[in-house]
Amino acid sequence: MPKVSVIMGAHNCAETIEESIKSILDQTFSDWECLICDDASDDNTFDILKSISAGSRKFIILRNEKNLGLASSLNRCIERSSGEFLARQDADDFSYPERFREQLAFLERNRDVAVVGACADLFSRGHVWGKIIAPDNPKLIDWVKGFGVIHASVMMRKSSVLAVGMYDGKAVRLEDYDLWVRMIASGNKIRTLPGILYAIRWDGAAYKRRKVKIRIAEIRVRLLSMMRLKAPPIFYLYSLKPLFIALIPSFLIRIFHFYKFRNSERKVL
């Protein structure tokens, strides 16, 4: 059985999926399998996946007959996985070559840690324009604000994920946050390595407006999370963050993120 199972949900990502998979193939650590669930794409994503995986035992391709969302797609991958560890990756991002090796080594040295993430470059049109540095040991305030680890960059102990019931399909757009909070409430530790081992495609598509009902669902998940974290009452105000964001024009959020995360522009490695 492979040591690491890479899990990925894919929906209409024909333009990016090959680059993402190539970064997995280029890892310096090779004892992995890759499970990808096509979430009812209506472009040729599924055909590309079948072509890439043809004749390879390292890939398992699943397909949802209807769009179920990321949480359900990832749960299908987890249920079919064989590895002791789960490595997340998004279909439009990529991992730098040493990512799996470094994260696995950290988890094997630190048996009390259930999840380890990485810091990430932000890129668009082939150029890195910024980076996100996640806290190496996130505190309560980090989780209250909603940013403790970069979801797509993590490697997790499969046993720990199974113990809390995997992803919750009802936690729309916050399936990762909901999972982290449940894991922390169960006594699991989450950490982030200091190095940049991941790259996130962050362009105009990242600023699509979310529907009001999704924003309301986010507030529900955040309120429940505050209770699970036993946060002081004043912190519950952070649960209203999705509502305030919904009132801000997308172009202003984009400008804010550019100045918050930018660094010297360079070509993607």
C-alpha positions as CSV (number, residue, x, y, z in Angstrom):
1,M,0.0,0.0,0.0
2,P,1.2,3.5,-0.7
3,K,2.3,5.7,2.2
4,V,0.5,8.8,1.0
5,S,-2.9,9.2,-0.8
6,V,-3.3,12.5,-2.7
7,I,-7.0,13.6,-2.7
8,M,-8.3,16.0,-5.2
9,G,-11.8,17.3,-6.3
10,A,-12.0,18.5,-9.9
11,H,-14.8,20.5,-11.6
12,N,-14.4,22.2,-15.0
13,C,-10.6,22.5,-14.7
14,A,-9.6,21.2,-18.1
15,E,-7.2,24.2,-18.6
16,T,-5.2,23.6,-15.3
17,I,-5.6,19.9,-14.3
18,E,-2.6,18.6,-16.3
19,E,-0.2,21.1,-14.7
20,S,-1.5,20.2,-11.3
21,I,-1.0,16.5,-11.8
22,K,2.4,17.0,-13.3
23,S,3.5,18.7,-10.0
24,I,2.5,15.5,-8.2
25,L,4.4,13.3,-10.7
26,D,7.5,15.5,-10.2
27,Q,7.6,15.0,-6.4
28,T,10.9,13.8,-5.0
29,F,8.8,11.4,-2.8
30,S,7.3,8.7,-4.9
31,D,5.4,6.3,-2.6
32,W,2.0,7.8,-3.3
33,E,-1.3,7.2,-5.0
34,C,-3.6,9.9,-6.4
35,L,-7.4,9.8,-6.2
36,I,-9.2,12.4,-8.2
37,C,-13.0,12.8,-8.2
38,D,-14.5,14.7,-11.1
39,D,-17.5,16.5,-9.7
40,A,-19.8,16.3,-12.8
41,S,-17.7,18.5,-15.0
42,D,-19.3,19.7,-18.2
43,D,-16.0,20.4,-20.0
44,N,-13.5,17.7,-21.0
45,T,-11.9,17.5,-17.5
46,F,-12.9,13.8,-17.1
47,D,-11.5,12.9,-20.6
48,I,-8.2,14.4,-19.6
49,L,-8.2,12.5,-16.3
50,K,-8.9,9.2,-18.1
51,S,-6.1,9.9,-20.6
52,I,-3.5,10.8,-17.9
53,S,-4.4,7.8,-15.7
54,A,-4.5,5.2,-18.5
55,G,-2.2,2.3,-17.8
56,S,-1.1,3.8,-14.4
57,R,-1.8,2.1,-11.1
58,K,-0.9,5.3,-9.2
59,F,-4.2,7.0,-10.2
60,I,-7.7,6.3,-9.2
61,I,-10.3,8.4,-11.1
62,L,-13.8,8.7,-9.7
63,R,-16.8,10.6,-11.1
64,N,-20.0,12.1,-9.6
65,E,-23.0,11.9,-11.8
66,K,-24.2,15.2,-10.4
67,N,-22.4,18.1,-8.8
68,L,-22.0,17.3,-5.1
69,G,-19.4,19.9,-4.1
70,L,-15.9,19.6,-2.8
71,A,-16.6,18.0,0.6
72,S,-18.5,15.0,-0.9
73,S,-15.9,14.6,-3.6
74,L,-13.0,14.5,-1.2
75,N,-14.9,12.1,1.1
76,R,-15.3,9.7,-1.9
77,C,-11.5,9.9,-2.4
78,I,-10.8,9.3,1.3
79,E,-13.1,6.3,1.4
80,R,-11.2,4.7,-1.6
81,S,-7.7,5.7,-0.4
82,S,-5.1,3.2,0.9
83,G,-2.5,5.5,2.4
84,E,-1.7,6.2,6.0
85,F,-1.5,9.9,5.2
86,L,-3.7,12.1,3.0
87,A,-2.3,15.0,1.0
88,R,-4.6,17.6,-0.4
89,Q,-4.2,19.4,-3.6
90,D,-6.5,21.6,-5.7
91,A,-6.9,21.0,-9.4
92,D,-5.8,24.5,-10.4
93,D,-2.8,24.7,-8.1
94,F,0.5,22.8,-7.9
95,S,3.0,21.5,-5.4
96,Y,6.7,22.2,-5.4
97,P,8.9,19.0,-5.7
98,E,9.9,18.7,-2.0
99,R,6.4,19.2,-0.5
100,F,5.4,15.6,0.2
101,R,8.9,14.6,1.4
102,E,9.1,17.5,3.9
103,Q,5.6,17.2,5.2
104,L,5.8,13.4,5.7
105,A,9.1,13.7,7.5
106,F,7.6,16.3,9.8
107,L,4.6,14.1,10.7
108,E,6.8,11.1,11.3
109,R,9.0,13.2,13.7
110,N,6.0,14.7,15.4
111,R,3.5,11.9,16.2
112,D,1.3,14.2,18.2
113,V,0.5,16.4,15.1
114,A,-2.4,15.4,12.9
115,V,-2.2,18.0,10.1
116,V,0.7,19.9,8.7
117,G,0.3,22.6,6.0
118,A,2.7,24.7,4.0
119,C,3.1,28.4,3.1
120,A,2.2,29.2,-0.5
121,D,3.0,31.4,-3.5
122,L,0.2,33.1,-5.2
123,F,0.4,33.1,-9.0
124,S,-1.5,34.3,-12.0
125,R,-0.7,34.0,-15.7
126,G,2.6,32.2,-15.1
127,H,3.9,34.7,-12.6
128,V,4.1,34.7,-8.8
129,W,2.7,38.0,-7.5
130,G,2.4,37.3,-3.7
131,K,2.5,34.7,-1.0
132,I,0.6,33.6,2.1
133,I,2.5,32.8,5.2
134,A,0.3,30.7,7.6
135,P,1.1,30.7,11.3
136,D,3.3,27.7,12.2
137,N,1.4,27.1,15.4
138,P,-2.1,28.7,15.0
139,K,-3.7,30.1,18.1
140,L,-7.4,30.5,19.0
141,I,-7.5,34.0,17.4
142,D,-6.2,32.5,14.1
143,W,-9.1,30.0,14.1
144,V,-11.6,32.6,15.1
145,K,-10.6,34.8,12.2
146,G,-10.8,31.7,10.0
147,F,-7.2,31.4,8.9
148,G,-5.1,28.7,10.7
149,V,-3.8,26.6,7.8
150,I,-4.0,26.6,4.0
151,H,-6.4,23.7,3.1
152,A,-5.0,22.7,-0.2
153,S,-1.5,22.5,1.1
154,V,-2.0,20.1,4.0
155,M,-0.9,16.5,4.7
156,M,-3.1,14.8,7.3
157,R,-3.2,11.5,9.2
158,K,-6.0,9.6,7.7
159,S,-6.9,8.0,11.0
160,S,-7.4,11.4,12.6
161,V,-9.7,12.6,9.7
162,L,-11.8,9.4,9.9
163,A,-12.1,9.8,13.7
164,V,-14.0,13.1,13.3
165,G,-16.2,11.9,10.4
166,M,-14.3,13.4,7.5
167,Y,-15.7,16.5,5.7
168,D,-19.2,17.8,6.3
169,G,-21.0,18.3,3.0
170,K,-23.3,20.8,4.7
171,A,-20.5,23.1,5.5
172,V,-20.7,24.8,2.0
173,R,-17.5,26.7,1.1
174,L,-16.2,26.2,4.7
175,E,-15.7,22.4,4.6
176,D,-12.0,22.8,5.5
177,Y,-12.6,25.3,8.4
178,D,-15.3,23.0,9.8
179,L,-13.0,20.0,9.6
180,W,-10.1,21.9,11.4
181,V,-12.4,23.1,14.2
182,R,-13.8,19.6,14.8
183,M,-10.3,18.1,14.8
184,I,-9.0,20.8,17.2
185,A,-12.0,20.2,19.5
186,S,-11.1,16.5,19.5
187,G,-7.6,17.3,20.7
188,N,-5.7,17.2,17.4
189,K,-2.7,19.5,16.7
190,I,-2.4,21.4,13.4
191,R,0.9,23.0,12.3
192,T,2.4,24.7,9.2
193,L,6.0,24.3,7.9
194,P,7.7,27.7,7.4
195,G,8.8,27.1,3.8
196,I,6.8,27.8,0.7
197,L,6.0,24.3,-0.8
198,Y,2.7,25.1,-2.6
199,A,1.5,27.5,-5.3
200,I,-2.1,28.8,-5.5
201,R,-3.6,30.0,-8.7
202,W,-5.2,33.3,-7.6
203,D,-6.6,35.5,-10.3
204,G,-9.9,37.1,-11.2
205,A,-11.8,33.8,-11.0
206,A,-11.1,33.8,-7.2
207,Y,-13.4,36.8,-6.7
208,K,-16.7,35.5,-8.0
209,R,-19.6,36.7,-5.9
210,R,-21.1,34.0,-3.6
211,K,-24.9,33.7,-3.3
212,V,-26.6,35.1,-0.2
213,K,-27.7,31.6,0.8
214,I,-24.1,30.5,0.8
215,R,-23.1,33.5,2.9
216,I,-25.8,32.6,5.4
217,A,-24.5,29.0,5.5
218,E,-21.0,30.3,6.2
219,I,-22.3,32.3,9.2
220,R,-24.0,29.1,10.6
221,V,-20.8,27.1,10.3
222,R,-18.8,29.9,11.9
223,L,-21.2,30.2,14.8
224,L,-21.1,26.5,15.5
225,S,-17.3,26.6,15.3
226,M,-17.2,29.3,17.9
227,M,-19.1,27.1,20.3
228,R,-16.8,24.1,19.5
229,L,-13.8,26.2,20.2
230,K,-15.3,27.6,23.4
231,A,-14.4,31.1,22.2
232,P,-15.2,34.2,24.3
233,P,-18.5,35.8,23.4
234,I,-16.8,38.8,21.8
235,F,-15.3,36.5,19.2
236,Y,-18.7,35.5,18.0
237,L,-18.8,38.8,16.0
238,Y,-16.3,37.3,13.6
239,S,-19.0,34.9,12.6
240,L,-20.7,37.8,10.8
241,K,-17.6,38.3,8.5
242,P,-19.2,36.6,5.5
243,L,-22.1,39.1,5.6
244,F,-19.7,42.1,5.7
245,I,-17.7,40.7,2.8
246,A,-20.8,40.3,0.8
247,L,-21.4,44.1,1.0
248,I,-17.9,44.9,-0.3
249,P,-17.5,45.2,-4.1
250,S,-15.3,42.4,-5.5
251,F,-12.8,44.8,-7.1
252,L,-12.1,46.4,-3.7
253,I,-11.4,43.0,-2.1
254,R,-9.1,42.2,-5.0
255,I,-7.1,45.4,-4.5
256,F,-6.9,44.8,-0.7
257,H,-5.5,41.3,-1.3
258,F,-3.0,42.5,-3.8
259,Y,-1.5,44.9,-1.4
260,K,-1.7,42.5,1.5
261,F,-0.1,39.5,-0.1
262,R,2.1,40.9,-2.9
263,N,5.8,40.5,-3.1
264,S,8.4,40.8,-5.9
265,E,6.9,39.4,-9.1
266,R,8.8,36.4,-10.6
267,K,8.1,33.6,-13.0
268,V,6.5,30.4,-11.6
269,L,9.1,27.8,-10.9
